[in-house]
């Protein structure tokens, strides 16, 4: 959601900025722009910005656009429509200050009114323009102090990068709730809101903390608080290659990431399973056996797909650990003034580790004295730093907006947590070993489902022609249905709604018709007879059916009937069923969207990392 890049050093800035912005397109945006300080001393920043795509910005750049210091931005609208005027960077009245900003300034209306009363002519609808004017109007002597002065008047969230014609040897950046990463190169420095924009130039990085500012020069960086007192931020080296952020031989990032799921599953499990004692080893939780045994309840928090995985994980924990567990949307959690219990373990799930709703929920829990652990994919991310401990997912970079391989590793992280909690309590060694065998088999079984991709293409095309679809499931199958509906709606733009199968008769059955297909999750479990009975109710009303099931499930006289199709997945241990049942739904959504000619990696109106409320 929005993207920031910046560089200062010996290379021309514009090509680096455009390359960085192109690697942030997956985050979601509606306009783009760059600002570069020309080589002539005292020259105001040159700015080009356009509504539309980064390629539109590149086409608009003049042939000569020299300068070795610059910042760039992709905007996801919060204030004002997508227009050239509302695109970033924004400047002050003199044109000597240029600012790019991720986040939301909550008191923007009051600040804009104050500036207007002071005779400032505002040229955009944005909150960010107010910040640029505040920096330009500060009487402080240094750029660092000017930015700090302006931020002292601002309420909200921000990740910002600032250029000033009077200080051409530096970029000043600041963070409060919106991620910024410093990249350390050879005689050059970079900044970005996402690692994807940095890895072509450096894998030595420093993560800016909330409330922290930094000054970047060609020779290095310094960090400090908003009161300008120094902080100590040490760069770290990341073991990652730029190729991990390329689609390679695949037509899209989403397709690549779906087919990376077997390897991602192996990584998240590697070194964490103990067959001898039938348990998992999760040293990152920071909990000894006594603390683990004292847990009486588990509450899982996430947004979107992470929330649905949390529902899968909560069911799994209740089954294995035999303590109450539930999942809740992190975006609602803190607004109901939740009661935080000392014997509850709170689990925050986020691919990016920067999801603002989940981060705020974590901070609320910690303010009230609760223990919270994170399941995140990005080392050094805000949620990872805020939590008391956690499990890194090791999915590798995920670029497509629709989560696939990260979702799979989130589920496996929940399974590992459930296994460790269960073995400390009453789960037997035999059951522990049973689960371990199931987990070890999953990478191969996921590959088996992916190998059936082409068989699903005709089904996906038929579903794509429907304007509305139902996804249904019970108990373990219900969050699978929710995740399937989520995938379908976010990349195919078809209305897709998930219901518990048991709720059909309480309203949704009224909508069943030949024009409304139902995708049903029917594992071979204790509820199979009831689930198959519900399928007959749908078929009796002419509703087309796609049944995601196991080979041994008998659909009775529905087998082979026109309008009824089945997708079989391999059997695993019943507690692990949800993840294998989810994989075909990813493929169906992908091929439905592809059939409709849609951009599966960058669905409209959505962003990969949601960093504003």
N, C-alpha and C positions, 0 to 999 in steps of 0.2 A: 504494500500500500504506500504509494509515493516512493520515490527513490532519490538519493543524494549521491553525487560523486564529486570529487575535487582532487586537484593535483597541483604540486609546486615542485619545480626542479629544473632540469636541463632540457627536457623535451618540449616540443610544442604541445600546448594543452588541449586544443580543440579536438584532434583525433583521439586522444586518450579519453576525453570526456564523452565523445560520441560512442566509442567502444563500450565504455562503462555503462552508459545509459541503455544501450542495446541489450546489455546483460541484466538489466533491471526491469525489462519489459514485462517479465512474468509477474511482477508484483502488482500490476494493475495500474493504469494511468489514462488520462485523457488529453494531456498536453505535455510539451517538453521544451526545455530551454537551456542555454549555457551563457555564462559570463566569463570573459577573459580580460585580464589586465594587459594592455598593449605594452611593448617594450619601452616606449618613450616615457621618461620619468614624469610622474604626476598626471598621466593620462587617465581619464575616467574609464571604467570598465565598458567594454563593447559587449552588447547583449543581443542575442537572437533567440526568439521563442515563438513557438507555434502551437496552436491547438491541433490535435491529431497525433500521429505516430512519430517516432524518432526519425524515421526515414524522411518525413516531411520537414523536420528540423534540419537534417543534413542537406536536403535539397535547397534550403533557404540560406545556408551559410555562404557568405562571399568567398571568392577564391583566396583572397588574402585575409587571414584572420589570425594574425600572429600574436603570440603571448605564451609565456611559460607558467602562468599562474591562472587557474580558473576553477569554476564550480559549475555543476550541471544538475538538472532536476527533471524528474517525471512526476506529474501531479495527478492525484486522485481527488476529485472535487469534494471539498467540504464547504467552501464559501464561494458562491458564484458559479455560473455555468462554464463550460469549456470554451474559452475564447483566448485569442492571442494576449489580450490585456491581462487576463487572470492567470496566465501561465507564469511560472517562475523562471528566472530570478526576478525579484522586485527591487526597486531602487528608492532612495530617498529623493527629496525635492531637487537636490543638487546633481543627482546622477552619479555621485562619487562612491556611494555605498551600494553593494549588491548582496542580496540575501536569498538563500534557498532554505526551505523550511518543511519538515515533516511534522505532523501533529495538528493540534487545534488550540488556538488562543481563545480561552473561554470568555475573557473580558474584551474581545475585539471590538464589539459595538461601542463600548464606553471609550476605548482608546481612540477609535476612529472619530467619534464625536468630539473628543478633546482636541485632536489634531485639526479637525475642521474649524473649531472655534478659534484655534490659534492661527488660522489663515492658510493651512496646508491644503493644497488641492489634491485629493485622492483620485487615482486614475484606474483603480480596479475595485472589484467587490470583495477582495480577499482579506483575511485576517493578517496574513504575512506582511502586506504592505505597511501596516501600522508599525510593525517591528522595525522595518527598514528606516522609516522616518524617525523613530525613537533613537535608533543608533546614530543617525545623521545629526540629530539635534542635541546629542549629548555634548557637554562641554569638557568631558574628560580628555586627558592628554594622550592616552594610549588607546589602541583599538580594543585591547582586552578590557580596559575599564569602560569604554563606550558600550561594548556589548553587555557587560555586567550591569551597567546602569539601566539599559533598556530592559533586560530580563527581570530586574527588580520590580518593574511595573507590570509585568505580564503574569497572567494566571492561565494555567493549562498545561499542555504537553508540547515538547519541542525536541527536534534534532535539527540544528541549524549549522550552516557554514556561511561565513561572511568575508567578503572582499572589501577593501577600501583603497581608493586611489592614493591617499596620503600614506599608506602603509603597504607598499607593493611587494614587500619581501615576506608576506605572511598570509595565512588563512586562519581565522579564529573560528572554532567550532564549539558547540555546547549541546548538552543532552539533558533532557528531563522526560523520561517515559517513551522516547522514540530512539531506536538504536542507531549508534554511530560506531564505526570500526576504523581505526587508524592503520594504514599500511605503511610499513617501513621499507623503503627501497634504497638503491644505490644512488646517493646524491639527489634523491627525490623522495617526497612524501605524498601519500594518498589518503583520502578519506572516502568512505562509502557507507551506505545504510545496510548493505548486504555484501557478504563475502564474495558473491559471484562477480562483482565489479572489480575485485582486487586481485584475484588469483592469477591473472595473466602477468601481473607485475611483481607480486610479492606474496609470500605465505608467512611473513613475519608480521604479526598484527598485535594491536592493543585495543581492548574494548573499553570505550568510555563509559563510566558509571553514571547513574542518575545524579544530577546536581553537579556534575563535573564539566569543566571547560578545558580546551587545549589550544595551543598555538602551534601551527605547523609551519616550518621553514624548510628550505631545500636541504638543510643539514640535520634536521631532527625535529623533535617535538617536546613540548613541556605540558604538563597537566596541572590543574589547579581548581580550587572551588570557586563558587561565584563571588566570594569575598576576596578572591585573588590569592588566597593562601595556598601554598604548594601541596600537591599530592604526589604520591609515588605510584606510577603505573608502569609495570614492566611488560615489554613485548614478549610474546610467545610465538613459537614456530608451529604451524599447523601442517600435519602430514597429509597433504591433499594436492591433487594435480588439477591443472586448468581443464584437462580433458573431461574431468568428472562433471563439468558444467556444460558440456557439448552434447547435442543429440546424437552425434556420430552417424551410424548407418540407419538409424530409425527415422521415420517420417515426422515424429513429434517427441517431445520430452515425455509426455504421458505414456506413450507406448514403450519407450525405453525404460521408464521407471517401473512400469508393470512387469516387464521382463527381468528387471533387476531384483525382484522380490525374493527368489530363492537364495541368492547370494546375501541379500540384506538379512534374511532370516537366519542364515548361518552365522553372520557376524554378531547379531544381537545375542545369540545363544552361546557363542564361543567362549569357553573358559568359565561359564557360569553354572554348569550342570555338574552335579556330584552323584554319579550313579551308585557309588558305594553306600551312601547314606540316604539316597533317594530325595535329595534336596537341591536347592539353588543357593549359590553364593553371590550375594549382592553387597559387597563391601561399601559401595558408594552410599548406601542408605544411612550409614553411621549409627546403626542401632544394634546393641548387643542382644543376646537371647532374652535377658530379663526385660528389657524395654519392649522387645517384640511381643513377648507373652502378655505384657500389660495392655496391649491394644485390644479394645473391646468393640470397636466399630471402624469401618473404613468409609470415607467419603471421597469420591473421585470427581474432579472438576475439569471441564474442558469446553471447547466451543466447536460447533459444527461436527466434522468427522471425529475429532478428539472426544467430544461428548458421547457420540454413539459408541466409540470404542470403550469409553468409560463405562457405559451400560453393559457391554459385553464383559468387561473386567469385573464389574461389581457382581454379576451373576456367578462368574467363575470363582470369585473370592468366597461368596456365601457357600457355594457347593464344597469347596476344598477346605476352607478354614472354619466354617460353621460359626461365623459371627456376622452380625448385620452389616451389609454393604450396599451403597447406592451411589448413583451418579447424578450430577446436577449441572445445568448449564452455568458456566463460570460467569457469564454476562449478567445473570440475575442474582448470583449468590450474595454479593456484598450489599445489595440494595434492600434486602429484607432483614438487615441487622442480625445476621445469623448467630446462634448460640454456639460458641466454640468449646468443645468438650476436651478435657485434658487426656482422656483415654481413647480419643478418636485419632486415627492416622488419616491425614488429608493428603490426597495425591493429585498433583496438577499435571495435566497432559497437554503438551504443545509441541508441534513439529519445530517451529522456528525458535521457541523459547522466548519470543517477544510479543506474543498475543496479549494485547493490552488488558482485555477483560480478565484473562486468566492471571496475569501479573498482579492486577489490582486485588483479585480474590486472595492470592498468596499473601500480599501485604496486609490485607485485613485479618487473615488467620494469624499471622505472626504478631500483629499489633495486640491481638487478644490472647497471646500466649500459647497458641496451638502449634503442633508439630506438622510440618508439611514437607513432603518429598516430591521431586519432579521427575517426570518421564519426558525428556526433551531430546532433540536430535542435534542441536547446535551447541557445541562446547563454548563456554564463556558467555552464553546468552543471559539476558536479564533474569528470567525465571530460574535458570540454573544457579545463578549467583544468590538469588533471594532465598532459595529453599534450604532446608536443614540438611538435605542429602538428596540422592537421586539415582536414576538409572539412565545412562546415555544410551540412545537407541541405535547408533551406528548404522543408520540407513544410508548414509552418504547424502550428498546434495540432492534435494528434491526441488525441481524448477517449476514443473507444471502446477497450476493452481489447485487442481483436483488431486488430493493426496491418495497415493496408492502404496508405495513401498514404506513410507513413514507410517501409514495406518497399520500395515502388517506388523511392523516392529513395535508399535504402540501396544497392539494386542499381546504380542509375545512378552513385552515388558510387564504387562499386567499378569500374564501367566507365571512368569518368574517370581513376581512379588507374591502371588497367591501360593505358589509352591513353597517359598521360604516361610511365609507366615503359617501355612498349614503344617509343615513339618515341625516347627517350634511348638505347635499346639497338638492336635490330635490326629493329624493325617499319618497313616501308617507308612512304613518303609516301602511296603509292597505297592501301595497306591502312588507313592512318590516315584518309584521306579517305573510304574505304568505311565505316569504323565511324562517322565523324561523320555521314555521310548517314543511316545507320541510326538513330543516336541522335536526329537531328532529326526523323525520321519517327515516332518512338515516341509522342509525345503524341497525334497523330491516330489512330494504330493502337490505342492504349489506349481512346480514345473509341469507336472502331468496335466493340471487344469489349463495352464497357459498353452500347452501343446495342442489343446483342442480348440484354439482360437478360431480357426477358419470355419469350424462347424457352427459357431455361434453367429457368424456374420449375417446369414439370411434371417435369423431370428431378430437380430438387432435392427435390421432394415425394416422389418414388419412393425416392430415397436416404435420406430422413429416416425411412422406415418400416423400414429395416434396422437391426438391433442392432449389426452389426459390418461394417466396410468395409476393403478394401485400397486403397492408393494405390501405384502402381508407376511406375518410370522408370529410365532408364539414363544414366550420365555426366551431361550437362547436365540431363537430366530427373529425376534422382534427388532432388536437393534441392528441386525443384519439387514432387515427390510428398510429400516430408517436410513442406513448408510447407502443402500442401493437406490432409494428414492433421491437422496441428496446428490449422488453422482449423476443420476439421469437428468435431474432438473438443472444442475449447475453447468453442464456442458452441452446438453441437447436443447435446453430451453423449453422442454415439454413439461407440462404440469404433472408432477409425480408426487403422490401422497402415500405415506406409510401408515398402516393400521395394525393393531393386534388382530390376528385371525379371529379370536373370540369375540371381537367387537363388531364384526361385520353385520350381525343381525340387529345391532343397536344403532343403525343409521346408514352406514356406508353402502349397504346392500341396495339401497334405493338408486344408487348411481350405476350399478352394474348393467352393462348393455353390450351388444356386439361391437360398439365403438370404443369401449373402455377395457383394455387388456389388464390382466392381473398377473404380477410376478409373485409367485408364492414360494416361501422358504419352508421346505418339508423335510427335515432330517429324519433319519431312522432312529427315533427316540421314543420315549414313553407316551408321546402325544401324537404319534403318527396317525392313529385311527381317527382322532378328532380332526386333525388337519386335512386328511383325505376327505372326510365328510364335508368340510367347508368347501373343498374344491368342487364337490358335486353340486353344492348350492349355487356356486358361481356358474358352473357349466349349464345348470338347468335354466338359468336366466340368459343364456346366450353369450356369456362373457368369455372372451379368449383367455387362455391360460398358458403361462410359462412356469413350469415347476422346477425349481432348483432343489435337488434331492440326492439320495444315495441309491446305488444300483439295486439294493435289495428291497426298496420300497415298492409295494404293489399299488398302483393307482386304480386297480379294478377295471371296470368297463370304460374308464377314461382313457386307458392306453390306446394309442393309435387313433383316437377320435379327432375329427377335423377341428381345428382351433385349439388343440391341446398339444403342447410341446414339453419335453422334459430335458433337463440338463443334469447329468449325473456327475457328482464329485466323489473323490476317494473317501473311504471311511477313515476316521481317526478316533481318538478317544473323545467321548461325547462332550467333555468340557471344552475341547479344542475345535469342535465343529464350526463355530462362527467364522473363523478366518478362512477356511476352505470354501465355505458357502458364499463368502464375500467376493472371491476372485472372479467368478463368472459375471457378477454384476458390474464389475469394473469394465470387463470386456464388452458387455452389452452396451453400456453407456458410451464407451469410446467409439464403437462402430456405428452406433446410432447417430452420434454427433458427426462423425466422418461422412456418413451417408448424406447428411443434411448440408455438408459443405462448411461446417463451422470450425472455428479455431479452438481445438480442444485444450490447448495449453493456456490460452488467455481468454477465458469466458467473459462476456460483457459484464460490466458493473462490479466485478469481483477482484479481489487482490489475494496474493499468496500469503502475505503476512499482515494481519489486521492490527495496526498499531494505533488506531484512534477508536474512541468509543462511539 
